[in-house]
Amino acid sequence: MKIAKTLLGIFLFGIAFGGPYPDQRGFGLAMGVYGSGINFNYTWNPSLDWAIGLETRIYDIKDEDEIPIVTYSYSGYPVQQADITHLVILPVFLTSRYYPFEGQIANNIRPFFSAKAGPVFVMEASDDESFFKRWSHPEITTLPGGYVGGGMDIGYINRIVFTASAGVDILPMKDNAGKRADYSGLVLGFTLNWRQ
């Protein structure tokens, strides 16, 4: 908790007073073991060696029964209805990146290590209603979560930076949120960022 407060303080300080290097904002795709989604981020660069930021993601989790195969009886009615749960995970992470090889690799390739932590909002709805009714009153649970991984920033063409990353989401569930006890797993990310 102290680390999250420290990162939040540094991030807010950076937003308020700016930094010597251009900030970045962007969006991209995230594909994981249990689902996929889009992410949005803002990154502050206080130095060339490290960066901090804020990231949020809209992550659609696929239920094991989302494409159900139903057995029908002789009368034409399904023998057993599929119990489908729709789950959307919205993490709001404070992020940090460290660039260990800054200035040592040519061609604008910048490998980094990354860690993220923050609250995760889990929205859950059943399959009993239409799409709009379902998401007008979902059950919402707030849990802690995180991420550990690495990747690389590529290029600065017209102030655009392409970022590819791979890591592990840390998304343990509790309070009966979702059908699994843990949605942690491998996640791949592809992001386009614009330098200010």
Buried (B, 14 or more C-beta within 10 A) or exposed (E): EEEBEEBBEBBEBBEEEEBEBBBBBBEBBBEBEBBBBBBBBBBBBBEEBBBBBBBBBBBBBBBEBBEBEEEEEEEEEEEEEBEBBBBBBBBBBBBBBBBEEBEEEEEEEBBBBBBBBBBBBBBBBEBEEEEEEBEEEBBEBEBBBBBEBBBBBBEBEEEBBBBBBEBBBBBBBEEEBBBBEEBBEEBBBBBEBBBE
